[in-house]
Amino acid sequence: MSLTASRMLPNNNFVGLRQYATLIDNGRWQVSVVNLALFGVLFLAASLVLGFILAALIDQRVRAESLLRSVFLYPFSMSFIVIGLAWRWLLDPTLGIEKLLHDIGLTGAHFDWLIRPDRVIFTLVLTAVWHASGLVMAIMLAGLRGIDREIWNAARVDGISTWRTLVFIVAPMLRGSFATAFVLLATSVVRLYDLSVATTNGGPGIASELPAKFVMDYLFDRGNIGLAAAAAAAATTMLATVAMVVAPWFYWQTRRSRQAGMA
């Protein structure tokens, strides 16, 4: 389809790579790719770091551990549509946090992040991190529980602080947990659509436009099947790029595990 001049209905009018040239020159597509890259980097980094910190705190055998695990994991049980609507209401200047603060006299407080083009993509990152950090926490906690407690005891005997033990000793031992969380989060980044639609609908303007929304809009609203197919192919290429980076690591890790088992 991306190699044809299909508009509202498919046709066999071959046009080569013209749709891809049009796509590359499309300002809306350029904004969506930049937004996806920025969102992906910040979302992955923040989710992995926050999830690891939460897991490390819970691994200290705190009280009400089961309750805390449930609380942190609960947002992941909800869809992005629900999460997006909830945060949209929270950050609505006429309904949410800003109105509450103004009602109690804090008139200088502003939470107009969703209507500011320079902050809206960071608001989506914040929302997505709140949604996904619980999943990362669960994965990391499972990895932490598999580490021999003697490692912690030895670190204490050697006078190594807890945070240094976590960062320089324990974290490298959780490579598999980090990789699993990374793959799950990375695939969700490439296909992200519902969070943007529910929270901002791509706005203000096109400030929070993402590739998946671009594809859906051109496919159903603008009736340009050829350009939508070209955008979908480009988005699939992004997913393939992620797979090309991660697959060799998994192969190397599996081979290393087999060699260790044979030894």
N, C-alpha and C positions, 0 to 999 in steps of 0.2 A: 504493500500500500504506500509506503514512504517513497517509492520510486515512480509513482503515478501522480496524475493531476486530480485525484479524487477530491471532490468537495463534499457536498451533503450526502451524495451517494457514491459508492465505489465505481471506478471505471478502469479501463485498461490502457489509458493514454500514458504511455511511458515517457517520463521526463528526466530520467537519470537521477542525478544528485541535486537537482534544482531545489527540492524541498529542504534539503540539508543546508544549502547555501542561504535560503530564506530564513531558516531557523537560526543560523549563526548570526545573521544580521538583525534578528529580531531583538529589540531592546528589552522587551518583557522577558524573553528567554534568558538573556544575559543576566538580568537581575535575579531570576529564579536560581540560576546556577551558582551565582555568588552567594545568595542567601543559603543555599543548600550546603555549600562548602563551609561557610561561617557557622551555620547551625550544627553541622556534623562535628566539626572540630571541638566546639565548646561543649556540645551535648555529651560526646563520648568522654572527653577529659573530665568534665564535672561529675558525670554519673559514676565513672570508675573510681574516682578519688573519694567522692562522698559515700558510695556504697562500701568501699574498703574501710573507711573510717567508722561507719556505722557497725560493720561486722566486727571490727577490732574492739569497739566499745562493748558490744553485746557479748563478745567472747570472754570478757572479764568476769563472767558468771554473775552478772548483775541481778538484782531482784526483779521479779515480774518479767523475766526474759521472754517467756512465751507471749505475754501481752505486747511487749515492745516489738517482737518479730511480726506479730499480726498487724500492729499499727503501721509499721514502716512498709510492709508488703501490701497493705490494703489498697493504696492507689493504683497498683498495677492490675488489680482485678477489675478495674473500671475501664471502659473504652475511652479513646481519645476524644470522642464526641462529648461524653459526659464531663471529662476533665476540662476540655476547652470551654464548654458552656459555664462551668463552675468558676473558672478563672476569669472568664469574660464578665460575669456578674460581680466578682470580687473587685475587679479593677475598673468597673464602670463608675465614672465620676458622679453620676446621679443616683447610684444604688449601693455601691460597695464601700470599700475601706475609706476612700476619700470623703464620702458623704458622712460616714460615721465620725471621722476625726473632725470634720467641720461642725458637726452637731454638738460636739463636746468643747468647742471653742478653738480648736487647732486649725484655724483658717489658712495658715501658711503651708499646710501639708498638701502635696499633690501626688496622685497616682494615675497620671494620664498617659501611662506608658503605651497603651494599646492604640492611641491616636497620634503618637509621635513617630514619624518615619525613622528617626535615628535610634529608637529604643525598642520598636515593636518586635524585631527578630530576637532580641535578647530576652524579651518577655516570653516568647515561644520556647526559648531554650530553658528558661526557669521552669516553665510549666512541664516540659518534657522530662527534665531532671527530677522534678518532684514525683512524676509518674514512674520513672524507671529505676530510680536509685534503690528502691526496695528489692527489686529483682536482683540487682548487683549485690546487694547486701546478703541475700539468701545464698547466692552462689559462692561468695567469698567466705561466708560463715561456714558453709560445708567444707570448704578447703581448709580453713583454719582449724576446724575440729579434727581434721586428719593429720595435723602436725603433732609430732611427739612433744609432750610437755617438758621433756628433759632439755629440749633446746632452750626453752624459756628459763629453766632453772640454771643451765650452764651460762646463759647470758647474764643473769643476775649475779652469779658467782664472779664472773669476770668484770662486773661493774658497768656493764653496758646498759644504758637507759632504755626504758620501754619503747620510746618512739624510734630510737636507733635500731633496736631489735626488729621492730615492725618493718621499717623501711629497707634496711640493708640485709636482713637475714630472712625474715618471714616472707616479705613480698616477693623476692625472687623465687621462693619455693611454691608460689601460687601462680606460676606462669600459665598452667592449664586453666585455672579459674578465670584469670584475666582474659585469656584468649576466647573462652566460651562466652563470657559476658560481652566482649568486643564484637564477636560475630553476630550475636543476637541484636545488639544495639545498632550495629552498622547496617544491617539489612532493614531495620525499621526506619533508619534515616533516609535511605534511598527511596522507599515507598511512602514517605510521610505525605499525607493528604488531609485526613480528617481533622487533625489538630488545627491546621491552618484555617480550614473552612469554618470550624466551629468557633474559633477564637476571634479571627479577624476577617475571614473570607478573602484573604490575600491583601487586605488593606493595612493602613490607609493608602489609597491608590494601589500601587503594586509593591509596596514596601516589604510585605511579607509573602510575596509570591514564591511558590516552590514548583519544581518540575512536574510533579504529579498533578497539581492543580492546573498548570498550564495545559497539560495533555487533556484533562477532562473538559476544560473550558472550550478548547478548540475542537474537541470531538463532538460535544453535545450542544454547546451554546452558539458557537460560531460556524458550525457546519463545515469544517475544513479537515476532512479525514486524512488527507495526505500529510499535512503539516503535523497533525496530532500523532500520526504513526511515526514520523521522523523524530519527534520529541520523545515518544515512547521508546524508540530504538536507542536514542541517545541515553535515556535514563537507564535502560537495560545494560548499556555499555558501562555505566557507572557501577552498577551492581557487579558486573563481570570483573571490573577492576578490583573491587573489594575481594572477590573470590580469588583472583590471581595473586593477591598479596597474602591472603590467609591460608590458602590450600597448601603451598609449599611448607609453611610452618607446621601445619597439622601432619603432613607427611613426615617431616623431619622428627617431630615429637613422637609419632607412632613408631617410627623405625628405631628411635633411641630407646623407647620403652621395651621393644622386642629384644633389642640387643642386651639391655640390662637384665631382662628375664632369662635369656639364654645363658648369660654369664653367671 
